[in-house]
Amino acid sequence: MKEIKPENLKSGSNLEKVLASGQFACTGEIGPLTYATFDNIDKHAEEMRGLVDSVNFTDNQTAVVRLSSWAASLRLLQLGMEPNLQMVCRDRNRLAMQSDFLGAYAHGIRNVLCLTGDHQAFGNHPGCKGVFDVDSVQLIHMLKTLRDDGCFECGAECKIAPKFFIGCAANPFADPFEFRVTRLEKKIAAGADFVQTQCILDMERFEKFMELARERGLHERAHICAGIMPVKSPRMARYMQTGVPGMIVSEEFCQRLEKAEDGKAEAVEISVEYINRCREMEGVDGVHVMAVAWESIVPTVVEKAGLLPRPTF
C-alpha cells in the first residue's frame, strides 16, 4: 500500500484515499426511485455497508423524474457512508450547478461525477427544455477551477471553495471508437481525477479501449474504474444489445445467460470473471458495480470477487 500524504489529496474522501493508496477500488450505485421516500436507499445502503468504498446516486437517470441525487447523497451521509454525487448538464445552468456544489460541500459531500445526461426526449417529460448550458468537459473544468483557484466560472472569488474529488464517465462502446479515447483525454485534461466507464458487456472491446488509453498515458493521469453490470436476465441482455444506443453486448455474453440453467447465478459468475480480468489489466484501478434495478446483488458479487475486506483509513 502506498503512503498517502494529506497535502497531495484533492478532497480527502475515502474513495480518493483508496485510489491514492494504490488499492483496487470498488464503488456501488443506487438508482433513486420515482417517489418521495428514502426506503430503497436505506435498504440498499445497509446491504452495501462496508462492502464498497462509496456509492453513486444517479441524477434523474434516463431523463425520468426521480428523487434527486443531491438528497440521496445527504441521506447516505446521515447513514455514515460516503456518496458520489452525480450532476448532469441537462437540467441546470452554471449558476445552479455552482450553487449546488457549494451546498453539497457544506453538507460534507466530497465526490462528484460530472455527466452530460440522457437527452430529455427519451424520458417522461420529452417536451421539457434541456439546459445544456455547459457540456461535461466544461463542467469538469468549471469545478476544477472552483476547487483549485477559488474562482467561480465568472471569475469572482469564492472565499471558501469546495474541495471535491472530481469524476467523469467514459463510454468505450459508442462510435466512433477512437474518439471515445480522445473525449476521455479531454475530460482528464479539464480536471477529472477518476473515471467510471460504461458497463462492460463486451470485454474484448474494453481491452482495446484500455490499450489506446495506455498509449496516451491516460491511466497515469487519472484513476480508471471499470463499469460492471450484473444482467439478471437473457431478455435484458438482448434488449441492451439491440435497443440501447451506445451499448455493445457481445453475442457470447447473451448466449451464456440464455444457456445457463440459473441465469441470475450465471450473471454473478460473469461479473466476477470480468472483475478478475480488470484486476489483471494494466491501468484499471477499480470497478464500479452498477446493478440496475438489482442493487441487492452487489454484496454477492463483491464477496465472490474477493474484494473484501475493504480498506479503511
C-alpha positions in Angstrom: 0.0 0.0 0.0 1.4 3.4 -1.0 1.9 6.1 1.6 -0.8 8.8 1.5 0.3 12.3 2.0 -2.6 14.5 3.1 -1.1 17.5 1.3 -1.4 15.6 -2.0 -5.1 14.8 -1.6 -7.7 16.9 -3.5 -10.6 16.3 -1.2 -9.6 13.7 1.4 -12.6 11.5 0.6 -12.5 7.8 1.3 -12.6 6.9 -2.4 -9.7 9.2 -3.1 -7.7 7.6 -0.3 -8.3 4.1 -1.6 -7.2 5.0 -5.1 -4.2 7.1 -3.8 -3.0 4.2 -1.7 -2.8 2.0 -4.8 -5.5 -0.4 -3.6 -8.2 -1.7 -6.0 -11.3 0.4 -5.5 -14.9 -0.8 -5.5 -17.9 1.5 -5.7 -21.6 0.8 -5.9 -24.6 2.5 -7.3 -28.2 3.1 -6.1 -30.8 4.4 -8.5 -33.3 6.8 -6.6 -36.9 5.9 -7.3 -39.7 7.9 -8.8 -41.4 8.8 -5.5 -40.7 10.8 -2.3 -39.1 8.2 0.0 -35.7 7.1 1.2 -36.9 3.5 1.7 -34.9 1.9 -1.2 -31.9 4.0 -0.4 -31.9 2.9 3.2 -32.3 -0.7 2.3 -29.6 -0.9 -0.4 -27.2 1.3 1.6 -27.4 -1.1 4.5 -26.7 -4.0 2.2 -23.6 -2.3 0.8 -22.3 -1.0 4.1 -18.6 -1.9 4.5 -18.5 -3.6 1.1 -18.0 -0.6 -1.2 -15.8 2.5 -0.9 -18.5 4.9 -1.9 -22.0 4.9 -3.6 -23.2 6.7 -6.7 -26.6 8.2 -6.9 -27.9 8.8 -10.4 -29.3 12.2 -11.4 -32.7 11.8 -13.0 -31.5 8.7 -14.7 -32.9 8.0 -18.3 -34.3 11.6 -18.1 -37.1 10.4 -15.8 -38.1 12.4 -12.7 -36.6 10.7 -9.7 -35.6 11.6 -6.1 -32.6 13.9 -6.5 -29.0 12.7 -6.4 -28.4 15.6 -4.0 -31.0 14.5 -1.5 -30.0 10.8 -1.8 -26.3 11.8 -1.1 -27.2 13.7 2.0 -29.2 10.7 3.2 -26.2 8.4 2.7 -24.1 10.8 4.8 -26.7 10.5 7.6 -26.3 6.8 7.4 -22.5 7.1 7.9 -21.4 6.2 4.3 -19.8 8.1 1.5 -21.8 9.2 -1.6 -20.7 10.1 -5.1 -23.0 12.9 -6.2 -23.8 12.8 -9.9 -24.6 16.0 -11.7 -25.8 16.2 -15.3 -25.7 19.2 -17.7 -29.2 18.6 -19.0 -31.1 20.1 -16.0 -29.1 23.1 -14.7 -27.3 26.2 -15.9 -23.9 27.1 -14.5 -25.5 29.3 -11.8 -27.5 26.5 -10.4 -24.6 24.0 -10.7 -22.1 26.1 -8.8 -24.8 26.8 -6.1 -25.4 23.1 -5.7 -21.7 22.4 -5.4 -21.4 24.9 -2.6 -24.3 23.4 -0.8 -23.2 19.8 -1.3 -19.7 20.5 0.0 -21.0 22.4 3.0 -23.0 19.3 3.9 -20.0 17.0 3.7 -20.2 15.6 0.1 -16.7 15.1 -1.3 -17.0 13.2 -4.6 -18.8 14.5 -7.7 -19.3 12.7 -11.0 -19.8 15.1 -13.9 -22.1 13.9 -16.8 -23.9 15.2 -19.8 -27.1 13.4 -19.0 -29.5 11.4 -21.2 -31.5 13.6 -23.6 -34.9 14.7 -22.3 -36.6 13.3 -25.4 -36.0 9.8 -24.1 -37.6 10.4 -20.7 -41.1 11.0 -19.3 -41.1 14.8 -20.0 -39.9 14.8 -23.6 -41.3 18.3 -24.2 -39.3 19.9 -21.4 -36.4 22.2 -22.3 -32.9 20.8 -22.0 -30.5 23.3 -20.5 -27.0 22.1 -21.6 -25.6 25.5 -20.6 -22.2 23.7 -20.4 -21.1 20.2 -21.6 -19.5 17.7 -19.3 -15.9 18.8 -20.2 -16.8 22.4 -19.4 -18.5 21.3 -16.2 -15.3 19.4 -15.1 -13.2 22.4 -15.8 -15.5 24.8 -14.0 -15.5 22.6 -10.9 -11.7 22.2 -11.0 -11.3 26.0 -11.3 -13.6 26.5 -8.3 -11.7 23.9 -6.3 -8.1 24.8 -7.2 -8.3 28.5 -7.9 -11.1 29.5 -5.7 -12.9 31.2 -8.5 -16.4 30.9 -9.9 -16.9 30.5 -13.7 -17.5 34.2 -14.0 -14.1 34.9 -12.3 -15.4 36.1 -9.0 -13.6 34.9 -5.9 -15.0 32.0 -3.8 -13.5 32.6 -0.3 -14.3 29.1 1.0 -14.0 26.9 -2.1 -15.4 23.3 -2.2 -12.7 20.6 -2.4 -14.1 17.8 -4.5 -12.6 14.6 -5.9 -13.8 15.1 -9.5 -15.1 12.2 -11.6 -16.2 11.7 -15.2 -17.7 8.9 -17.3 -16.3 7.2 -20.3 -18.1 5.0 -22.9 -15.8 2.6 -24.7 -18.7 1.2 -26.6 -20.0 4.2 -28.5 -18.9 5.1 -32.0 -16.6 6.4 -33.4 -14.4 4.1 -31.3 -11.1 6.1 -31.4 -12.9 9.3 -30.5 -14.0 7.8 -27.2 -10.4 7.9 -26.0 -9.9 11.4 -27.3 -13.0 12.5 -25.4 -11.8 10.9 -22.2 -8.4 12.7 -22.7 -10.3 16.0 -22.9 -12.1 15.3 -19.7 -8.9 14.3 -17.9 -7.2 17.5 -19.2 -10.1 19.5 -17.9 -9.6 18.2 -14.4 -11.1 14.7 -13.9 -9.4 12.8 -11.1 -11.2 9.5 -11.6 -13.2 7.8 -14.4 -16.1 5.4 -14.3 -16.7 3.6 -17.5 -20.0 2.4 -19.1 -20.8 -1.1 -18.1 -18.6 -3.7 -19.8 -20.7 -6.3 -21.7 -18.0 -6.9 -24.3 -14.7 -7.4 -22.7 -12.6 -7.6 -25.9 -13.8 -4.1 -26.8 -12.9 -2.8 -23.4 -9.5 -4.3 -23.6 -8.9 -2.5 -26.9 -10.1 0.8 -25.4 -7.6 0.4 -22.5 -4.8 -0.3 -24.9 -5.5 3.1 -26.6 -5.8 4.8 -23.2 -2.5 3.4 -22.1 -0.8 4.5 -25.4 -1.8 8.1 -24.4 -0.8 7.7 -20.8 -4.4 8.4 -19.5 -4.1 5.7 -16.9 -1.3 7.7 -15.3 -3.2 10.9 -15.3 -6.5 9.7 -13.7 -7.8 6.6 -11.9 -9.9 4.5 -14.3 -12.6 2.3 -12.8 -14.3 -0.3 -15.0 -18.1 -0.5 -15.0 -19.5 -3.9 -14.1 -23.2 -4.7 -14.5 -24.8 -8.0 -13.4 -27.5 -8.5 -16.0 -30.2 -10.6 -14.4 -32.0 -12.0 -17.4 -31.2 -13.0 -21.1 -34.1 -10.8 -22.2 -32.5 -7.7 -20.6 -29.2 -8.6 -22.3 -30.8 -8.9 -25.7 -32.6 -5.6 -25.2 -29.4 -3.9 -24.4 -27.7 -5.5 -27.4 -30.3 -4.3 -29.9 -32.3 -1.4 -28.3 -29.9 0.8 -26.3 -27.8 3.3 -28.2 -24.1 3.5 -27.4 -24.0 -0.1 -26.0 -22.3 -3.2 -27.3 -23.2 -6.5 -25.8 -21.2 -9.5 -27.1 -23.0 -12.5 -28.5 -21.1 -14.7 -26.1 -22.4 -12.6 -23.2 -26.0 -13.1 -24.3 -25.6 -16.8 -25.1 -24.1 -17.6 -21.7 -27.2 -16.2 -20.0 -29.5 -17.9 -22.4 -27.9 -21.3 -22.0 -27.5 -21.2 -18.2 -29.8 -23.2 -16.0 -29.8 -20.4 -13.5 -29.5 -17.1 -15.3 -29.0 -15.0 -12.2 -26.2 -17.2 -10.9 -24.6 -17.0 -14.3 -24.9 -13.2 -14.3 -23.0 -13.2 -11.0 -20.4 -15.5 -12.4 -19.8 -13.3 -15.5 -19.5 -10.2 -13.3 -16.9 -11.9 -11.1 -14.9 -13.1 -14.1 -14.9 -9.6 -15.5 -13.8 -8.1 -12.2 -10.9 -10.5 -12.1 -9.9 -9.7 -15.6 -10.0 -6.0 -14.8 -7.8 -6.5 -11.7 -5.1 -8.0 -14.0 -5.4 -5.3 -16.6 -2.8 -2.5 -16.6 -4.4 0.9 -16.0 -7.6 -0.3 -14.3 -7.6 0.9 -10.7 -11.0 -0.3 -9.6 -14.5 -1.3 -10.5 -17.9 0.4 -10.4 -20.6 -2.2 -9.8 -23.9 -0.8 -11.2 -26.6 -3.4 -10.7 -29.5 -1.5 -12.3 -32.8 -2.4 -10.5 -30.9 -5.3 -8.8 -28.8 -3.5 -6.2 -29.3 -6.3 -3.7 -26.9 -8.5 -5.7 -23.9 -6.2 -5.2 -22.8 -7.8 -1.9 -22.8 -11.2 -3.5 -20.7 -10.0 -6.5 -18.2 -8.1 -4.3 -17.8 -11.1 -1.9 -17.4 -13.7 -4.7 -14.9 -11.5 -6.5 -12.6 -11.5 -3.4 -12.8 -7.7 -2.9 -13.3 -7.9 0.8 -12.4 -6.6 3.3 -12.4 -3.1 2.0 -9.5 -0.8 3.1 -10.2 1.6 6.0 -8.5 4.9 6.8 
